[in-house]
């Protein structure tokens, strides 16, 4: 391996480490429940990986019991199913990473300059502003 390739590999691992630390601080993006690793859960994890490249997944105790696997083998199983890298396992929480070359097409802007797909203003998927530009009023419902 040339010195240039070695530097690129070191730089990439440093970026992954920083990315993993950032994700580890936040809440889990996907939670695996008592039904275990279903097709719906895998699709949700895949969607997060395609959008962000990294996803934090938490497995409940009931998920681990229902699958019959331990926490590490469950994390490896999910990573293998999705073709992702398993970056970290801490307790029942693990972090997956999908390299850019494995992601399906990027979300290119559509014909009006708007991004393709649903508009997402915040983590819950609701736009923060109304189409008129004014702020959305808070509601307790």
N, CA, C and O atoms as a GROMACS GRO file, in nm:
protein
  564
    1UNK      N    1   0.084  -0.117   0.000
    1UNK     CA    2   0.000   0.000   0.000
    1UNK      C    3   0.089   0.124   0.000
    1UNK      O    4   0.184   0.134   0.078
    2UNK      N    5   0.058   0.217  -0.088
    2UNK     CA    6   0.138   0.339  -0.097
    2UNK      C    7   0.108   0.430   0.022
    2UNK      O    8   0.008   0.411   0.092
    3UNK      N    9   0.193   0.527   0.042
    3UNK     CA   10   0.174   0.618   0.155
    3UNK      C   11   0.048   0.704   0.134
    3UNK      O   12  -0.019   0.739   0.231
    4UNK      N   13   0.017   0.737   0.010
    4UNK     CA   14  -0.104   0.815  -0.020
    4UNK      C   15  -0.229   0.735   0.017
    4UNK      O   16  -0.322   0.789   0.078
    5UNK      N   17  -0.232   0.608  -0.019
    5UNK     CA   18  -0.346   0.523   0.015
    5UNK      C   19  -0.358   0.506   0.166
    5UNK      O   20  -0.469   0.501   0.220
    6UNK      N   21  -0.246   0.497   0.233
    6UNK     CA   22  -0.246   0.486   0.379
    6UNK      C   23  -0.302   0.610   0.445
    6UNK      O   24  -0.377   0.600   0.542
    7UNK      N   25  -0.266   0.727   0.392
    7UNK     CA   26  -0.319   0.853   0.447
    7UNK      C   27  -0.469   0.863   0.425
    7UNK      O   28  -0.543   0.908   0.513
    8UNK      N   29  -0.515   0.821   0.305
    8UNK     CA   30  -0.660   0.826   0.278
    8UNK      C   31  -0.736   0.735   0.372
    8UNK      O   32  -0.842   0.771   0.423
    9UNK      N   33  -0.681   0.615   0.397
    9UNK     CA   34  -0.747   0.521   0.487
    9UNK      C   35  -0.752   0.576   0.629
    9UNK      O   36  -0.853   0.563   0.698
   10UNK      N   37  -0.643   0.635   0.673
   10UNK     CA   38  -0.639   0.694   0.807
   10UNK      C   39  -0.738   0.808   0.820
   10UNK      O   40  -0.807   0.821   0.921
   11UNK      N   41  -0.746   0.891   0.716
   11UNK     CA   42  -0.839   1.004   0.716
   11UNK      C   43  -0.984   0.954   0.722
   11UNK      O   44  -1.067   1.009   0.793
   12UNK      N   45  -1.012   0.847   0.646
   12UNK     CA   46  -1.148   0.793   0.643
   12UNK      C   47  -1.188   0.738   0.780
   12UNK      O   48  -1.300   0.759   0.826
   13UNK      N   49  -1.095   0.666   0.845
   13UNK     CA   50  -1.126   0.612   0.978
   13UNK      C   51  -1.144   0.724   1.080
   13UNK      O   52  -1.227   0.712   1.170
   14UNK      N   53  -1.069   0.831   1.066
   14UNK     CA   54  -1.086   0.945   1.156
   14UNK      C   55  -1.223   1.009   1.136
   14UNK      O   56  -1.289   1.047   1.232
   15UNK      N   57  -1.268   1.020   1.010
   15UNK     CA   58  -1.401   1.073   0.982
   15UNK      C   59  -1.509   0.983   1.039
   15UNK      O   60  -1.607   1.030   1.096
   16UNK      N   61  -1.492   0.851   1.023
   16UNK     CA   62  -1.590   0.757   1.076
   16UNK      C   63  -1.598   0.765   1.228
   16UNK      O   64  -1.706   0.758   1.286
   17UNK      N   65  -1.484   0.778   1.292
   17UNK     CA   66  -1.481   0.788   1.437
   17UNK      C   67  -1.555   0.913   1.484
   17UNK      O   68  -1.634   0.907   1.578
   18UNK      N   69  -1.531   1.026   1.418
   18UNK     CA   70  -1.598   1.150   1.452
   18UNK      C   71  -1.749   1.139   1.428
   18UNK      O   72  -1.829   1.185   1.509
   19UNK      N   73  -1.787   1.077   1.317
   19UNK     CA   74  -1.928   1.057   1.284
   19UNK      C   75  -1.996   0.969   1.387
   19UNK      O   76  -2.109   0.997   1.429
   20UNK      N   77  -1.929   0.862   1.428
   20UNK     CA   78  -1.983   0.770   1.527
   20UNK      C   79  -2.006   0.840   1.660
   20UNK      O   80  -2.108   0.819   1.725
   21UNK      N   81  -1.911   0.924   1.701
   21UNK     CA   82  -1.923   0.997   1.826
   21UNK      C   83  -2.040   1.096   1.822
   21UNK      O   84  -2.110   1.112   1.922
   22UNK      N   85  -2.061   1.161   1.709
   22UNK     CA   86  -2.173   1.254   1.695
   22UNK      C   87  -2.306   1.181   1.706
   22UNK      O   88  -2.397   1.228   1.775
   23UNK      N   89  -2.317   1.068   1.640
   23UNK     CA   90  -2.442   0.991   1.641
   23UNK      C   91  -2.467   0.933   1.779
   23UNK      O   92  -2.582   0.927   1.824
   24UNK      N   93  -2.362   0.891   1.847
   24UNK     CA   94  -2.376   0.826   1.976
   24UNK      C   95  -2.439   0.920   2.079
   24UNK      O   96  -2.504   0.873   2.173
   25UNK      N   97  -2.421   1.050   2.064
   25UNK     CA   98  -2.474   1.146   2.160
   25UNK      C   99  -2.626   1.160   2.151
   25UNK      O  100  -2.691   1.189   2.252
   26UNK      N  101  -2.683   1.140   2.033
   26UNK     CA  102  -2.826   1.163   2.013
   26UNK      C  103  -2.910   1.041   2.048
   26UNK      O  104  -2.860   0.939   2.094
   27UNK      N  105  -3.040   1.055   2.024
   27UNK     CA  106  -3.134   0.946   2.048
   27UNK      C  107  -3.128   0.848   1.932
   27UNK      O  108  -3.077   0.879   1.825
   28UNK      N  109  -3.181   0.727   1.957
   28UNK     CA  110  -3.183   0.624   1.853
   28UNK      C  111  -3.279   0.665   1.741
   28UNK      O  112  -3.388   0.715   1.767
   29UNK      N  113  -3.236   0.642   1.617
   29UNK     CA  114  -3.320   0.673   1.502
   29UNK      C  115  -3.425   0.566   1.481
   29UNK      O  116  -3.538   0.597   1.443
   30UNK      N  117  -3.390   0.441   1.506
   30UNK     CA  118  -3.480   0.327   1.485
   30UNK      C  119  -3.475   0.238   1.609
   30UNK      O  120  -3.367   0.215   1.665
   31UNK      N  121  -3.591   0.188   1.651
   31UNK     CA  122  -3.599   0.098   1.766
   31UNK      C  123  -3.655  -0.035   1.718
   31UNK      O  124  -3.761  -0.040   1.656
   32UNK      N  125  -3.583  -0.143   1.748
   32UNK     CA  126  -3.630  -0.277   1.714
   32UNK      C  127  -3.712  -0.327   1.831
   32UNK      O  128  -3.661  -0.338   1.943
   33UNK      N  129  -3.840  -0.356   1.807
   33UNK     CA  130  -3.932  -0.394   1.913
   33UNK      C  131  -3.946  -0.544   1.929
   33UNK      O  132  -3.861  -0.622   1.886
   34UNK      N  133  -4.057  -0.584   1.994
   34UNK     CA  134  -4.076  -0.724   2.031
   34UNK      C  135  -4.094  -0.817   1.912
   34UNK      O  136  -4.077  -0.938   1.926
   35UNK      N  137  -4.130  -0.763   1.796
   35UNK     CA  138  -4.145  -0.848   1.677
   35UNK      C  139  -4.010  -0.882   1.615
   35UNK      O  140  -4.004  -0.964   1.523
   36UNK      N  141  -3.904  -0.822   1.662
   36UNK     CA  142  -3.770  -0.853   1.613
   36UNK      C  143  -3.737  -0.780   1.484
   36UNK      O  144  -3.791  -0.673   1.456
   37UNK      N  145  -3.648  -0.839   1.408
   37UNK     CA  146  -3.600  -0.778   1.284
   37UNK      C  147  -3.697  -0.817   1.172
   37UNK      O  148  -3.683  -0.922   1.109
   38UNK      N  149  -3.794  -0.731   1.148
   38UNK     CA  150  -3.892  -0.755   1.042
   38UNK      C  151  -3.850  -0.680   0.916
   38UNK      O  152  -3.756  -0.602   0.917
   39UNK      N  153  -3.922  -0.707   0.809
   39UNK     CA  154  -3.893  -0.639   0.682
   39UNK      C  155  -3.916  -0.489   0.697
   39UNK      O  156  -3.841  -0.409   0.640
   40UNK      N  157  -4.018  -0.449   0.771
   40UNK     CA  158  -4.046  -0.307   0.792
   40UNK      C  159  -3.934  -0.237   0.866
   40UNK      O  160  -3.898  -0.124   0.832
   41UNK      N  161  -3.878  -0.302   0.967
   41UNK     CA  162  -3.767  -0.244   1.042
   41UNK      C  163  -3.644  -0.230   0.952
   41UNK      O  164  -3.576  -0.127   0.955
   42UNK      N  165  -3.617  -0.332   0.872
   42UNK     CA  166  -3.503  -0.325   0.781
   42UNK      C  167  -3.520  -0.214   0.678
   42UNK      O  168  -3.424  -0.145   0.644
   43UNK      N  169  -3.643  -0.196   0.628
   43UNK     CA  170  -3.668  -0.088   0.531
   43UNK      C  171  -3.649   0.049   0.595
   43UNK      O  172  -3.598   0.141   0.532
   44UNK      N  173  -3.692   0.062   0.721
   44UNK     CA  174  -3.676   0.190   0.792
   44UNK      C  175  -3.528   0.221   0.815
   44UNK      O  176  -3.484   0.335   0.796
   45UNK      N  177  -3.451   0.121   0.855
   45UNK     CA  178  -3.307   0.140   0.874
   45UNK      C  179  -3.242   0.174   0.741
   45UNK      O  180  -3.156   0.263   0.735
   46UNK      N  181  -3.281   0.105   0.633
   46UNK     CA  182  -3.226   0.133   0.500
   46UNK      C  183  -3.255   0.277   0.458
   46UNK      O  184  -3.169   0.345   0.403
   47UNK      N  185  -3.378   0.325   0.486
   47UNK     CA  186  -3.416   0.462   0.449
   47UNK      C  187  -3.327   0.563   0.523
   47UNK      O  188  -3.281   0.660   0.463
   48UNK      N  189  -3.306   0.540   0.652
   48UNK     CA  190  -3.219   0.630   0.728
   48UNK      C  191  -3.075   0.627   0.676
   48UNK      O  192  -3.010   0.730   0.667
   49UNK      N  193  -3.028   0.508   0.642
   49UNK     CA  194  -2.893   0.496   0.588
   49UNK      C  195  -2.879   0.568   0.455
   49UNK      O  196  -2.778   0.634   0.430
   50UNK      N  197  -2.980   0.557   0.370
   50UNK     CA  198  -2.976   0.625   0.240
   50UNK      C  199  -2.978   0.776   0.259
   50UNK      O  200  -2.909   0.848   0.186
   51UNK      N  201  -3.057   0.825   0.356
   51UNK     CA  202  -3.068   0.970   0.377
   51UNK      C  203  -2.945   1.028   0.445
   51UNK      O  204  -2.890   1.128   0.399
   52UNK      N  205  -2.901   0.965   0.556
   52UNK     CA  206  -2.796   1.024   0.638
   52UNK      C  207  -2.661   0.953   0.628
   52UNK      O  208  -2.558   1.013   0.656
   53UNK      N  209  -2.662   0.827   0.587
   53UNK     CA  210  -2.538   0.752   0.578
   53UNK      C  211  -2.502   0.680   0.707
   53UNK      O  212  -2.422   0.587   0.707
   54UNK      N  213  -2.562   0.724   0.817
   54UNK     CA  214  -2.535   0.662   0.946
   54UNK      C  215  -2.666   0.657   1.025
   54UNK      O  216  -2.749   0.748   1.015
   55UNK      N  217  -2.684   0.551   1.102
   55UNK     CA  218  -2.808   0.537   1.178
   55UNK      C  219  -2.777   0.471   1.312
   55UNK      O  220  -2.693   0.382   1.322
   56UNK      N  221  -2.847   0.518   1.415
   56UNK     CA  222  -2.833   0.462   1.548
   56UNK      C  223  -2.957   0.377   1.575
   56UNK      O  224  -3.070   0.426   1.564
   57UNK      N  225  -2.936   0.251   1.610
   57UNK     CA  226  -3.045   0.157   1.628
   57UNK      C  227  -3.042   0.103   1.771
   57UNK      O  228  -2.936   0.069   1.823
   58UNK      N  229  -3.159   0.095   1.832
   58UNK     CA  230  -3.168   0.039   1.966
   58UNK      C  231  -3.258  -0.084   1.961
   58UNK      O  232  -3.365  -0.080   1.901
   59UNK      N  233  -3.214  -0.191   2.025
   59UNK     CA  234  -3.294  -0.313   2.032
   59UNK      C  235  -3.348  -0.325   2.174
   59UNK      O  236  -3.272  -0.320   2.271
   60UNK      N  237  -3.478  -0.342   2.186
   60UNK     CA  238  -3.537  -0.362   2.317
   60UNK      C  239  -3.503  -0.501   2.370
   60UNK      O  240  -3.465  -0.589   2.294
   61UNK      N  241  -3.517  -0.519   2.501
   61UNK     CA  242  -3.490  -0.651   2.560
   61UNK      C  243  -3.578  -0.758   2.498
   61UNK      O  244  -3.534  -0.871   2.475
   62UNK      N  245  -3.703  -0.723   2.470
   62UNK     CA  246  -3.796  -0.820   2.412
   62UNK      C  247  -3.753  -0.860   2.271
   62UNK      O  248  -3.778  -0.973   2.229
   63UNK      N  249  -3.690  -0.769   2.198
   63UNK     CA  250  -3.642  -0.801   2.063
   63UNK      C  251  -3.530  -0.903   2.070
   63UNK      O  252  -3.523  -0.996   1.989
   64UNK      N  253  -3.443  -0.886   2.166
   64UNK     CA  254  -3.331  -0.979   2.182
   64UNK      C  255  -3.383  -1.117   2.223
   64UNK      O  256  -3.333  -1.219   2.176
   65UNK      N  257  -3.484  -1.119   2.311
   65UNK     CA  258  -3.543  -1.247   2.353
   65UNK      C  259  -3.613  -1.316   2.236
   65UNK      O  260  -3.598  -1.436   2.216
   66UNK      N  261  -3.690  -1.239   2.160
   66UNK     CA  262  -3.771  -1.299   2.053
   66UNK      C  263  -3.685  -1.352   1.938
   66UNK      O  264  -3.721  -1.451   1.874
   67UNK      N  265  -3.571  -1.288   1.912
   67UNK     CA  266  -3.485  -1.336   1.803
   67UNK      C  267  -3.397  -1.452   1.846
   67UNK      O  268  -3.352  -1.531   1.763
   68UNK      N  269  -3.371  -1.464   1.975
   68UNK     CA  270  -3.286  -1.571   2.025
   68UNK      C  271  -3.138  -1.544   2.004
   68UNK      O  272  -3.056  -1.635   2.023
   69UNK      N  273  -3.102  -1.424   1.966
   69UNK     CA  274  -2.961  -1.386   1.945
   69UNK      C  275  -2.916  -1.296   2.059
   69UNK      O  276  -2.999  -1.235   2.127
   70UNK      N  277  -2.786  -1.288   2.079
   70UNK     CA  278  -2.737  -1.189   2.173
   70UNK      C  279  -2.726  -1.054   2.101
   70UNK      O  280  -2.744  -1.048   1.979
   71UNK      N  281  -2.697  -0.950   2.174
   71UNK     CA  282  -2.701  -0.814   2.118
   71UNK      C  283  -2.600  -0.794   2.005
   71UNK      O  284  -2.631  -0.729   1.905
   72UNK      N  285  -2.481  -0.848   2.019
   72UNK     CA  286  -2.378  -0.831   1.916
   72UNK      C  287  -2.413  -0.906   1.788
   72UNK      O  288  -2.396  -0.854   1.678
   73UNK      N  289  -2.462  -1.029   1.803
   73UNK     CA  290  -2.498  -1.105   1.683
   73UNK      C  291  -2.620  -1.045   1.614
   73UNK      O  292  -2.632  -1.054   1.492
   74UNK      N  293  -2.710  -0.985   1.691
   74UNK     CA  294  -2.825  -0.916   1.632
   74UNK      C  295  -2.776  -0.797   1.549
   74UNK      O  296  -2.824  -0.775   1.438
   75UNK      N  297  -2.682  -0.721   1.603
   75UNK     CA  298  -2.627  -0.605   1.531
   75UNK      C  299  -2.555  -0.650   1.404
   75UNK      O  300  -2.572  -0.589   1.298
   76UNK      N  301  -2.476  -0.758   1.413
   76UNK     CA  302  -2.406  -0.809   1.295
   76UNK      C  303  -2.505  -0.859   1.190
   76UNK      O  304  -2.485  -0.838   1.071
   77UNK      N  305  -2.612  -0.925   1.236
   77UNK     CA  306  -2.715  -0.976   1.145
   77UNK      C  307  -2.779  -0.862   1.066
   77UNK      O  308  -2.795  -0.872   0.944
   78UNK      N  309  -2.817  -0.755   1.135
   78UNK     CA  310  -2.880  -0.641   1.068
   78UNK      C  311  -2.782  -0.577   0.970
   78UNK      O  312  -2.820  -0.542   0.858
   79UNK      N  313  -2.655  -0.561   1.010
   79UNK     CA  314  -2.554  -0.500   0.923
   79UNK      C  315  -2.534  -0.584   0.797
   79UNK      O  316  -2.523  -0.530   0.687
   80UNK      N  317  -2.528  -0.716   0.812
   80UNK     CA  318  -2.509  -0.804   0.696
   80UNK      C  319  -2.629  -0.798   0.603
   80UNK      O  320  -2.613  -0.796   0.481
   81UNK      N  321  -2.750  -0.796   0.659
   81UNK     CA  322  -2.871  -0.790   0.576
   81UNK      C  323  -2.874  -0.664   0.490
   81UNK      O  324  -2.920  -0.666   0.376
   82UNK      N  325  -2.822  -0.553   0.545
   82UNK     CA  326  -2.829  -0.425   0.475
   82UNK      C  327  -2.701  -0.392   0.398
   82UNK      O  328  -2.698  -0.295   0.323
   83UNK      N  329  -2.597  -0.470   0.416
   83UNK     CA  330  -2.471  -0.441   0.350
   83UNK      C  331  -2.402  -0.319   0.409
   83UNK      O  332  -2.328  -0.250   0.339
   84UNK      N  333  -2.426  -0.293   0.538
   84UNK     CA  334  -2.369  -0.176   0.604
   84UNK      C  335  -2.253  -0.218   0.693
   84UNK      O  336  -2.231  -0.337   0.718
   85UNK      N  337  -2.179  -0.119   0.740
   85UNK     CA  338  -2.069  -0.145   0.833
   85UNK      C  339  -2.121  -0.125   0.974
   85UNK      O  340  -2.193  -0.030   1.002
   86UNK      N  341  -2.084  -0.214   1.063
   86UNK     CA  342  -2.118  -0.202   1.205
   86UNK      C  343  -2.005  -0.124   1.271
   86UNK      O  344  -1.894  -0.175   1.286
   87UNK      N  345  -2.035   0.001   1.312
   87UNK     CA  346  -1.931   0.086   1.370
   87UNK      C  347  -1.913   0.064   1.519
   87UNK      O  348  -1.800   0.065   1.568
   88UNK      N  349  -2.023   0.045   1.592
   88UNK     CA  350  -2.013   0.040   1.737
   88UNK      C  351  -2.131  -0.034   1.796
   88UNK      O  352  -2.243  -0.025   1.746
   89UNK      N  353  -2.106  -0.107   1.904
   89UNK     CA  354  -2.212  -0.170   1.982
   89UNK      C  355  -2.190  -0.131   2.126
   89UNK      O  356  -2.085  -0.160   2.184
   90UNK      N  357  -2.288  -0.064   2.185
   90UNK     CA  358  -2.283  -0.026   2.326
   90UNK      C  359  -2.414  -0.068   2.390
   90UNK      O  360  -2.519  -0.011   2.363
   91UNK      N  361  -2.406  -0.169   2.474
   91UNK     CA  362  -2.528  -0.221   2.533
   91UNK      C  363  -2.617  -0.279   2.425
   91UNK      O  364  -2.572  -0.360   2.345
   92UNK      N  365  -2.742  -0.236   2.422
   92UNK     CA  366  -2.836  -0.283   2.320
   92UNK      C  367  -2.850  -0.183   2.205
   92UNK      O  368  -2.942  -0.194   2.124
   93UNK      N  369  -2.759  -0.087   2.199
   93UNK     CA  370  -2.761   0.016   2.096
   93UNK      C  371  -2.640  -0.001   2.005
   93UNK      O  372  -2.529  -0.024   2.052
   94UNK      N  373  -2.663   0.011   1.874
   94UNK     CA  374  -2.552  -0.001   1.780
   94UNK      C  375  -2.564   0.102   1.670
   94UNK      O  376  -2.672   0.155   1.643
   95UNK      N  377  -2.450   0.131   1.606
   95UNK     CA  378  -2.442   0.233   1.502
   95UNK      C  379  -2.401   0.165   1.372
   95UNK      O  380  -2.304   0.089   1.368
   96UNK      N  381  -2.477   0.192   1.264
   96UNK     CA  382  -2.448   0.138   1.132
   96UNK      C  383  -2.408   0.251   1.038
   96UNK      O  384  -2.457   0.363   1.050
   97UNK      N  385  -2.320   0.219   0.943
   97UNK     CA  386  -2.273   0.317   0.846
   97UNK      C  387  -2.280   0.256   0.707
   97UNK      O  388  -2.241   0.141   0.687
   98UNK      N  389  -2.330   0.333   0.611
   98UNK     CA  390  -2.335   0.290   0.472
   98UNK      C  391  -2.246   0.383   0.390
   98UNK      O  392  -2.277   0.502   0.378
   99UNK      N  393  -2.136   0.331   0.333
   99UNK     CA  394  -2.045   0.418   0.255
   99UNK      C  395  -2.118   0.480   0.136
   99UNK      O  396  -2.212   0.422   0.083
  100UNK      N  397  -2.073   0.599   0.093
  100UNK     CA  398  -2.140   0.668  -0.017
  100UNK      C  399  -2.149   0.585  -0.144
  100UNK      O  400  -2.247   0.595  -0.217
  101UNK      N  401  -2.048   0.503  -0.172
  101UNK     CA  402  -2.050   0.425  -0.296
  101UNK      C  403  -2.156   0.314  -0.292
  101UNK      O  404  -2.192   0.262  -0.398
  102UNK      N  405  -2.205   0.276  -0.174
  102UNK     CA  406  -2.308   0.173  -0.164
  102UNK      C  407  -2.449   0.229  -0.162
  102UNK      O  408  -2.546   0.155  -0.176
  103UNK      N  409  -2.460   0.359  -0.145
  103UNK     CA  410  -2.594   0.420  -0.140
  103UNK      C  411  -2.651   0.428  -0.280
  103UNK      O  412  -2.580   0.452  -0.377
  104UNK      N  413  -2.784   0.405  -0.289
  104UNK     CA  414  -2.848   0.421  -0.420
  104UNK      C  415  -2.856   0.570  -0.448
  104UNK      O  416  -2.838   0.650  -0.356
  105UNK      N  417  -2.882   0.610  -0.568
  105UNK     CA  418  -2.876   0.747  -0.616
  105UNK      C  419  -2.901   0.854  -0.512
  105UNK      O  420  -2.978   0.836  -0.418
  106UNK      N  421  -2.835   0.965  -0.532
  106UNK     CA  422  -2.854   1.077  -0.440
  106UNK      C  423  -2.985   1.147  -0.474
  106UNK      O  424  -3.039   1.131  -0.583
  107UNK      N  425  -3.034   1.223  -0.379
  107UNK     CA  426  -3.158   1.296  -0.400
  107UNK      C  427  -3.126   1.425  -0.476
  107UNK      O  428  -3.095   1.528  -0.416
  108UNK      N  429  -3.136   1.418  -0.606
  108UNK     CA  430  -3.107   1.536  -0.689
  108UNK      C  431  -3.228   1.629  -0.688
  108UNK      O  432  -3.341   1.582  -0.678
  109UNK      N  433  -3.205   1.760  -0.699
  109UNK     CA  434  -3.318   1.852  -0.702
  109UNK      C  435  -3.407   1.826  -0.823
  109UNK      O  436  -3.358   1.796  -0.932
  110UNK      N  437  -3.536   1.837  -0.802
  110UNK     CA  438  -3.633   1.816  -0.910
  110UNK      C  439  -3.639   1.941  -0.996
  110UNK      O  440  -3.563   2.036  -0.976
  111UNK      N  441  -3.731   1.941  -1.093
  111UNK     CA  442  -3.739   2.050  -1.190
  111UNK      C  443  -3.776   2.182  -1.127
  111UNK      O  444  -3.769   2.274  -1.209
  112UNK      N  445  -3.808   2.214  -1.022
  112UNK     CA  446  -3.834   2.349  -0.972
  112UNK      C  447  -3.730   2.392  -0.874
  112UNK      O  448  -3.749   2.493  -0.806
  113UNK      N  449  -3.621   2.320  -0.862
  113UNK     CA  450  -3.521   2.355  -0.764
  113UNK      C  451  -3.552   2.294  -0.628
  113UNK      O  452  -3.470   2.302  -0.536
  114UNK      N  453  -3.669   2.233  -0.613
  114UNK     CA  454  -3.707   2.169  -0.487
  114UNK      C  455  -3.644   2.032  -0.478
  114UNK      O  456  -3.631   1.964  -0.581
  115UNK      N  457  -3.605   1.987  -0.360
  115UNK     CA  458  -3.549   1.853  -0.347
  115UNK      C  459  -3.654   1.748  -0.375
  115UNK      O  460  -3.773   1.767  -0.347
  116UNK      N  461  -3.611   1.635  -0.431
  116UNK     CA  462  -3.703   1.526  -0.460
  116UNK      C  463  -3.748   1.461  -0.329
  116UNK      O  464  -3.673   1.463  -0.231
  117UNK      N  465  -3.865   1.405  -0.328
  117UNK     CA  466  -3.915   1.336  -0.209
  117UNK      C  467  -3.989   1.430  -0.117
  117UNK      O  468  -4.004   1.548  -0.146
  118UNK      N  469  -4.037   1.377  -0.005
  118UNK     CA  470  -4.116   1.459   0.087
  118UNK      C  471  -4.030   1.566   0.153
  118UNK      O  472  -3.911   1.546   0.177
  119UNK      N  473  -4.091   1.677   0.182
  119UNK     CA  474  -4.021   1.786   0.248
  119UNK      C  475  -4.013   1.758   0.396
  119UNK      O  476  -4.115   1.731   0.459
  120UNK      N  477  -3.894   1.765   0.452
  120UNK     CA  478  -3.879   1.737   0.594
  120UNK      C  479  -3.813   1.858   0.659
  120UNK      O  480  -3.698   1.891   0.628
  121UNK      N  481  -3.885   1.922   0.749
  121UNK     CA  482  -3.831   2.040   0.814
  121UNK      C  483  -3.764   2.010   0.946
  121UNK      O  484  -3.672   2.080   0.985
  122UNK      N  485  -3.808   1.905   1.014
  122UNK     CA  486  -3.745   1.871   1.140
  122UNK      C  487  -3.745   1.720   1.158
  122UNK      O  488  -3.782   1.647   1.066
  123UNK      N  489  -3.704   1.674   1.272
  123UNK     CA  490  -3.683   1.530   1.294
  123UNK      C  491  -3.813   1.450   1.285
  123UNK      O  492  -3.809   1.332   1.250
  124UNK      N  493  -3.925   1.509   1.315
  124UNK     CA  494  -4.052   1.437   1.312
  124UNK      C  495  -4.112   1.430   1.172
  124UNK      O  496  -4.210   1.358   1.151
  125UNK      N  497  -4.056   1.502   1.077
  125UNK     CA  498  -4.104   1.494   0.940
  125UNK      C  499  -4.205   1.603   0.905
  125UNK      O  500  -4.256   1.603   0.793
  126UNK      N  501  -4.234   1.696   0.995
  126UNK     CA  502  -4.327   1.804   0.967
  126UNK      C  503  -4.251   1.929   0.928
  126UNK      O  504  -4.146   1.957   0.986
  127UNK      N  505  -4.301   2.005   0.830
  127UNK     CA  506  -4.232   2.129   0.796
  127UNK      C  507  -4.242   2.229   0.912
  127UNK      O  508  -4.346   2.236   0.978
  128UNK      N  509  -4.138   2.304   0.936
  128UNK     CA  510  -4.140   2.402   1.044
  128UNK      C  511  -4.216   2.527   1.006
  128UNK      O  512  -4.266   2.599   1.092
  129UNK      N  513  -4.226   2.552   0.878
  129UNK     CA  514  -4.298   2.671   0.833
  129UNK      C  515  -4.410   2.632   0.738
  129UNK      O  516  -4.404   2.530   0.669
  130UNK      N  517  -4.512   2.714   0.737
  130UNK     CA  518  -4.624   2.693   0.645
  130UNK      C  519  -4.579   2.734   0.505
  130UNK      O  520  -4.480   2.806   0.492
  131UNK      N  521  -4.650   2.690   0.400
  131UNK     CA  522  -4.611   2.727   0.263
  131UNK      C  523  -4.601   2.878   0.242
  131UNK      O  524  -4.528   2.923   0.154
  132UNK      N  525  -4.674   2.957   0.322
  132UNK     CA  526  -4.669   3.102   0.308
  132UNK      C  527  -4.543   3.161   0.369
  132UNK      O  528  -4.514   3.278   0.346
  133UNK      N  529  -4.468   3.083   0.445
  133UNK     CA  530  -4.344   3.130   0.504
  133UNK      C  531  -4.355   3.163   0.651
  133UNK      O  532  -4.253   3.182   0.718
  134UNK      N  533  -4.479   3.170   0.704
  134UNK     CA  534  -4.493   3.203   0.846
  134UNK      C  535  -4.473   3.078   0.931
  134UNK      O  536  -4.489   2.966   0.884
  135UNK      N  537  -4.437   3.100   1.057
  135UNK     CA  538  -4.411   2.988   1.147
  135UNK      C  539  -4.539   2.913   1.179
  135UNK      O  540  -4.647   2.972   1.186
  136UNK      N  541  -4.525   2.784   1.197
  136UNK     CA  542  -4.638   2.698   1.230
  136UNK      C  543  -4.674   2.716   1.377
  136UNK      O  544  -4.586   2.711   1.462
  137UNK      N  545  -4.802   2.737   1.409
  137UNK     CA  546  -4.839   2.754   1.550
  137UNK      C  547  -4.828   2.621   1.624
  137UNK      O  548  -4.851   2.514   1.567
  138UNK      N  549  -4.793   2.628   1.752
  138UNK     CA  550  -4.781   2.508   1.833
  138UNK      C  551  -4.918   2.455   1.869
  138UNK      O  552  -5.012   2.532   1.886
  139UNK      N  553  -4.929   2.326   1.880
  139UNK     CA  554  -5.055   2.263   1.916
  139UNK      C  555  -5.026   2.149   2.014
  139UNK      O  556  -4.926   2.079   1.998
  140UNK      N  557  -5.110   2.131   2.114
  140UNK     CA  558  -5.091   2.025   2.212
  140UNK      C  559  -5.163   1.898   2.172
  140UNK      O  560  -5.158   1.801   2.247
  141UNK      N  561  -5.229   1.895   2.057
  141UNK     CA  562  -5.304   1.777   2.015
  141UNK      C  563  -5.215   1.668   1.971
  141UNK      O  564  -5.262   1.562   1.933
   0.00000   0.00000   0.00000
